[in-house]
Amino acid sequence: PEFRTALSDLNVYIGHLSNLQISPYGFEYDLHSRLFSDYATKQRFFILPIGETLTYDGEGLPIYPNNSIIVKTFFYNIDDRTPALGQRIIETRLLIKINGSWETGDYKWNDEQTEATLDLNGSIVPVNWIDSDGDTRSADYEIPSNTDCFTCHQSSGTMTPIGPKMRNINFNFNGSNQIQSLINSSAITGITDPTTVNLLPKWD
């Protein structure tokens, strides 16, 4: 994997890009305590190299093999009461582990929702949507620059993922415990029982 100009060239999605249909090699996950981002909805998944696994390293982040990709896409439903009406996709953020180090790239979606283009400079996108109470809402959504990404995604001066810590995914999502799903699919080594991992409380 490498950062290319167009998101479609990375093959993290299949079919029409705006359907956000994850590659069959992707593992979709959710977080028990999520970062608030101006009411945006997020889709999260990661892709491991074929034949490689995560390595359990305690309740924090597992060890990802080189060439792993972590993907997070931000969008707004047109109407939160009826998600089937469609969505406005704003950005897709990627972390790729290259030669032992995580590198970041941010893809900004076009107005036609047909493609997202690598943009490391950041920008502001006005958005409108109807919330779950039926009220019309608006926000000036800020897409971060690559420098902004480093501000949050760094530990001791080194780029690092934040969300998918073991203690933040140890709950049921898509019908099963996420850590157990990793174990069942042989996507992680070093752990056999999710109950040995504590669960991070929700901030709210």
Solvent accessible surface area in square Angstrom, and as a share of the most:
residue,aa,sasa,rsa
1,P,79,0.49
2,E,93,0.42
3,F,49,0.20
4,R,116,0.42
5,T,99,0.57
6,A,21,0.16
7,L,1,0.00
8,S,49,0.32
9,D,68,0.35
10,L,24,0.12
11,N,108,0.55
12,V,1,0.01
13,Y,13,0.05
14,I,69,0.35
15,G,70,0.68
16,H,144,0.64
17,L,20,0.10
18,S,42,0.27
19,N,98,0.50
20,L,13,0.06
21,Q,96,0.42
22,I,33,0.17
23,S,7,0.05
24,P,106,0.66
25,Y,139,0.53
26,G,22,0.21
27,F,42,0.17
28,E,62,0.28
29,Y,11,0.04
30,D,14,0.07
31,L,15,0.08
32,H,35,0.16
33,S,20,0.13
34,R,126,0.46
35,L,128,0.64
36,F,112,0.47
37,S,22,0.14
38,D,58,0.30
39,Y,121,0.46
40,A,16,0.13
41,T,54,0.31
42,K,30,0.13
43,Q,26,0.11
44,R,12,0.04
45,F,0,0.00
46,F,6,0.03
47,I,22,0.11
48,L,24,0.12
49,P,33,0.21
50,I,145,0.73
51,G,79,0.76
52,E,89,0.40
53,T,41,0.24
54,L,1,0.01
55,T,55,0.32
56,Y,53,0.20
57,D,89,0.46
58,G,28,0.27
59,E,51,0.23
60,G,20,0.19
61,L,43,0.21
62,P,7,0.04
63,I,88,0.45
64,Y,7,0.03
65,P,22,0.14
66,N,71,0.36
67,N,69,0.35
68,S,0,0.00
69,I,13,0.07
70,I,11,0.06
71,V,0,0.00
72,K,43,0.18
73,T,0,0.00
74,F,1,0.00
75,F,22,0.09
76,Y,4,0.02
77,N,18,0.09
78,I,89,0.45
79,D,9,0.05
80,D,49,0.26
81,R,138,0.50
82,T,60,0.35
83,P,80,0.50
84,A,99,0.77
85,L,108,0.54
86,G,27,0.26
87,Q,56,0.25
88,R,79,0.29
89,I,2,0.01
90,I,3,0.02
91,E,0,0.00
92,T,0,0.00
93,R,55,0.20
94,L,3,0.01
95,L,13,0.07
96,I,0,0.00
97,K,28,0.12
98,I,46,0.23
99,N,138,0.71
100,G,48,0.46
101,S,60,0.39
102,W,28,0.10
103,E,78,0.35
104,T,16,0.09
105,G,2,0.02
106,D,2,0.01
107,Y,0,0.00
108,K,69,0.29
109,W,12,0.04
110,N,53,0.27
111,D,115,0.60
112,E,123,0.55
113,Q,30,0.13
114,T,90,0.52
115,E,43,0.19
116,A,0,0.00
117,T,66,0.38
118,L,50,0.25
119,D,33,0.17
120,L,78,0.39
121,N,127,0.65
122,G,21,0.20
123,S,33,0.21
124,I,109,0.55
125,V,13,0.07
126,P,89,0.56
127,V,2,0.01
128,N,106,0.54
129,W,11,0.04
130,I,51,0.26
131,D,18,0.09
132,S,81,0.52
133,D,120,0.62
134,G,30,0.29
135,D,79,0.41
136,T,107,0.62
137,R,81,0.30
138,S,79,0.51
139,A,25,0.20
140,D,98,0.51
141,Y,5,0.02
142,E,107,0.48
143,I,2,0.01
144,P,17,0.11
145,S,21,0.14
146,N,53,0.27
147,T,103,0.60
148,D,63,0.33
149,C,12,0.07
150,F,80,0.33
151,T,94,0.55
152,C,88,0.53
153,H,32,0.14
154,Q,72,0.32
155,S,65,0.42
156,S,118,0.76
157,G,53,0.51
158,T,82,0.48
159,M,28,0.12
160,T,31,0.18
161,P,5,0.03
162,I,72,0.37
163,G,15,0.15
164,P,7,0.05
165,K,48,0.20
166,M,1,0.00
167,R,77,0.28
168,N,9,0.04
169,I,4,0.02
170,N,20,0.10
171,F,41,0.17
172,N,104,0.53
173,F,53,0.22
174,N,111,0.57
175,G,76,0.73
176,S,47,0.30
177,N,34,0.17
178,Q,3,0.01
179,I,0,0.00
180,Q,60,0.27
181,S,27,0.17
182,L,0,0.00
183,I,37,0.19
184,N,108,0.56
185,S,73,0.47
186,S,81,0.53
187,A,18,0.14
188,I,9,0.05
189,T,69,0.40
190,G,66,0.64
191,I,15,0.08
192,T,120,0.70
193,D,59,0.30
194,P,13,0.08
195,T,117,0.68
196,T,93,0.54
197,V,8,0.04
198,N,103,0.53
199,L,75,0.37
200,L,62,0.31
201,P,101,0.64
202,K,116,0.49
203,W,170,0.60
204,D,129,0.67
